């Protein structure tokens, strides 16, 4: 003789589970033709330049403040050494990306876009809208 709980368990087990393929959501991507073809060409990252900021936060288009890092010979060093000579930056003056953009503006030629061998040209001159 079957117990009533066995029948109710069978009915409950027939409900779709949350992780079952029946409940998976899908979305459409159109136009699918935009994703066919060759992959874009990506170059290895390289250093394109540098700039320096002096003690007064002045911009210099060179490596004058660049120094070599030498790891300490002993681990027992004083973190307060040189703290008296430390020049604190003015927190009220927001610099943001000003110095970086100033360097980019002076070196625009380094950022010219050159057509890659795998670039795809579109008939209308611009990629299809999504």
N, C-alpha and C positions, 0 to 999 in steps of 0.2 A: 504494500500500500504506500502511495506517495504522500509525502507531507505537503501541505499547502505552501510552505515556504519555498519548496523546490520549484514549484510552478512560478511563483513571483520572482524568484532569482533568475529563471530562464527569460522572463519578460524583460527584466531590468538589463540583462546582459545583451539583449538585442538592440538597445539604444546605442546610437553611434557615440564613440568616445571622442573627446576633444582632440586627441592627437591622431585620429584615424584619417585616412585619405579622403573619406567622404566629407569631412568638415573643413578641409584645407581651402583657404581663400586663394584666388588667382587674380591677376590683373593683366590687362592687355597692354602691349607695347606697340605703338604704331608711329610711324611706318616701320615695319620690321626691316625693310630694305636698307635703312640707315645704318644697321648693325652688320650688314654683310660686307665682305671685302677685306682688304688688308688692315692690319692694326696700325696705329700711328707710330711714328719713329720717335723714341725718347733717347736723348743723349745722356751720358754719364754726367753727374753734377761736377762743375769745375768752379774754382774761384775766379771771379771776373774782376776783382779789384779790392781796394781797401781805402780807408780814410782814418784820420786820427782826430781826437779831441784833446786840446791842451788843458792846462790847469784851470783856465777861465772858461772852459767849455766851448772854445773857439774851434771852428772847423778847419782842417788842413787836409788837402787832397794828396796825402802821401803816407808813408809808414813810420813817421818820426816817433810815434809813441809805442810802436810794436816792439816787444821785448821777447827774449827767449826764456822759456821756462826751464829752470833747473830744479829737479826735485831735491829736497833737503837731505843732507847726509845723516842727520840725526832726527829722530821723531820728537824729541823733547825741545820744542821751540815755543817762544812766548808770543801769543796772539796779540798782545798789547804793544808789541814793538812797532814803532812808526805811527801809532795812533795819534800822538801829539801833532805830527806833521800832516795829518789827514785833512784834506780840504773838502768840506761837505758841500754837496750840490744843493742849489736853491730849490726846495721842494715846491715853492709857489709858482715857479716858471715851468710850465708844461712844454716839454720838447717834442714828445711824440716821435714821429718818424722824420722830423724835419731834416736832420743831418743825413740820413740815408737817402731821402728824396733829393737832397741837394747834390749828393754824389751821383745819383742816377741821372739827374738833369745835366751834369757836366760830361757824362759819358754815354750819351744817347746811342752812339754808334755801336756800342757793345750789346745793345738790346734790339738791334734790327732783326726782323723776322725773315729768315731765309727759307724758301720753300723746300720742304724735305722731299726725298725721293719717293716716299710712300704717301704724300699728301694727295688727297682726292679733290679734284676740281668739280664743282657743281655747275650745272648749266645756267642757273640763275645768278651765280656769283656768290651765293651764300648757302650755308647748310640748310637742310629741311627743318622746318619748325617742329617742335615736339608737342 
